[in-house]
């Protein structure tokens, strides 16, 4: 247990808390491949990471848990939910950015291609996939639905790196080309609270 941890108790009256968890590691993560909506499972390191973050978050006050329907997110969410005696509410809209034909591309090749074409996050348009603007719009819709049922509560969402960045961008009003630079490690969590009508980032990319 972390001493003087404000997240061990319920939010103050009128405050809504979001705990955003990026799934633990898969082989694609370990090998630095793009992993959009493909459905990779956690590797051995990832299973250990999921167990660690579940133990770390055990004393946190959590009222609901939502997850992407991808195995890597669901397995991470299930480990956390088990510690709280909660069911995971699965929402396919929490899936990662659909990178279409780029899925499985080595990250160095992707970065080189983007640099050569002079693209930015806001101008990505992967063939057969979705733009980051579409991801951001999807994030806005699912957040509206989840938050409409969660005012004054503490909710944990297990999702994917780019989708979590999109959610943070929506809540904080941060432009796509800025928020995509936020570092979010596997099995990390970030906490935001809505206080007096304004969202605030309380912790970002915390590792258990």
N, C-alpha and C positions, 0 to 999 in steps of 0.2 A: 504494500500500500504506500502511495506517495503522500507524505505529510503535507497538510495545508493545501490539498488538491481541491479546487472549487468544483470539480466535475463529479465528485463522489456523491453529491446530493442533487436533488431536483433543482431545475432552474428557478430563479426568483420569480415571483408572481409576474405574469405578463411577459416573461422572457421565453423565447423558443430557441432550443439548442440543436444544432446539427453536427453530428460526428461523421465525417466523410473518410471512409477507409478504402485505400487502394488494395486490391487483391494481392496475395503473396505470389512468390516467384514461380514461373513456368519455365520450361526449356527454351521457349522462344525468347523470354526475358533474359535468361542467362546467356544466350547466344546473340543477343541484340538484333533480333528480327522484329519487323513490324508485326503486331498481333492485333488486328482489328476485331472483326466479329467471328474469327475462327475460334474453335472451342477447345483450346489446350487445357490439360489438367495441371495441377500443381506438381512440381518435381519434389525430390526429397528435401531440398533446402526450403522449398515453398511450404511443405507440410510442417516443417519445424518452425518457420516464420509464423504460420497461421496459429500454431499452438502458443507461441510466445505472445503474439498480440492479443489472443483470447485471454491469456493469463493476466496480461498487463491491464486489459480493460475490465477485468472481472469486478473490481470495486466501483467502477464508474456507474452512475445512474443512467440507465437506458430503458426507455419505455417501449420502443418499437424498433424493429430491424427490417430494413428493406435491402434487396439485393438484385443485381443483374441476374439473368438466367444462365449466364455462362459458368461452366464448371469451376473455373479458377476463382470467380467471385463467390459462387455459392458455397464452395468448400471453406473459404475464408469466413464467410458469414455464419456458416453452420457451427464452426468452432467457437465463435464469439457467442452465438445464440445459446449454445449448450451451457455456457457459464452463467447465463441469466435466466434460464428456463423459459425462453421465448421461442416462438415460431418465426421463421424467416418468411417475410412477405415478398414474393418474387415478382419483379416487374421487368419485362423484356425491354422497356424503354430506357433502362439504365445500362444497356449494352454500350460497348466501346464504339468509337468513331468507326464507321464502315469505310475501310480504305480500298474496297473493291479489289482490283487486280494488283494492287500494291501489297496486299496481305502476304506476309512471309518474306518480303524483301529485306535484305540486310540493311540495318540502320545506316551504316556508312554510305551505301549506295544511294539510299533515299536522300540523305543530307547532301550528297554531291549533286544529285539530280535537281533538288530544290535550288541549290546555289547556282547551278548552271542556267537554270530557267528563270532565275530572279524572282522566285515565288515567295510569298509570305503565308502565314497561317490563314489569313483571311482570303487568300486567292487560291488555296489548294482546291483542286477539283479532280480527285482520283477517278480514273475510268471505272465505271461500274459501282462506284461508291457514293459517298455524300460529302458535301462541302462542310467546312468547319462552321459556317453560318447555319447550316441545317442541323448540325450537332447541337449548337447553342440554342436553337429554337426548340429542339427536342428536350434539352435540359430544362428550359423554361417551362414547358408544358408539364413535365413530370414533377418538377419542384412545386408548381402551383397546386397540383393534385395532392401531393404528399403533405405539404404545409397546410392545406385547407383542413386537414384532419389532425394536425399536430400542433396547433397553437398552444403555447405554454408548456410544451412537452420536450423531452430529450429523445431525439431520433437518430439512429445510426443507419447510414447508407453505405453498402459495400458495392463498389463499382470499379472503374478503370481509369487509368491516368488521364487521358485526354478528356474523358467525360467528366471527371471530377474537376478538372481545370475549367471546363465549360460551365459547370454549376457554380463554381466560385466566381467566374466572370459575370454570370447573370446576377447573382446575389449582390456582388460588390460594384457592379457597373464598370468592370475593367474590360478594356478592349481586347479582342481576340488575339491580336498580335503581341500583346503584353502578357496576358495570362498564360499563354502557351509556353512561356519561358519559366514558369514556376516548376521547381523540382519536386516531384512526388515519387518517393521510392516505393518499391514493393513492400506491402505490409506496413505502410505508414498511415497515420491518421492526422486529419486536420479538423479543427473545431471552430465553428462559427456560431454566434448568437445574435438573435434579433432583439435589441434592447431599445425600448422607446421608439420603435418603428424603424430603426436603423441596424443593418447588419454589420457586424464587426468580426474580424479574424482574430481569434484568441490564441490559436497555435496552428502552425503550418508544417506539414511533413515531419511530424513527430514519429520517431521510431521507438518501439517498445524496448 
